Amino acid sequence: MAKQQTFGDKGKKKAGDTKISVKVIKAFRSEKGTIKYMERFVKVDDVGQIEKMDFSR
C-alpha cells in the first residue's frame, strides 16, 4: 500500500493557523497560605500579548 499523504501535504494543511499556542502558569496563594498553580493554554498572535492579558482564577 502506498502512503496517501506526504509530509509536504501535512504542512500545507496547517498553513491557515497563524496563532501561537502558549501555556500560561500563574501562581497564587490559597486561603490556607499555600501556593497553588493554575495552568491554561492560550492562543495568541504575538507572545508580547500575554503580559497584557488578565488571568484570574
Secondary structure, 3 states (H helix, E strand, C coil): CCCCCCHHHHHHHCCCCCCEEEEEEEEEECCCCCEEEEEEEEEECCHHHHHHCCCCC
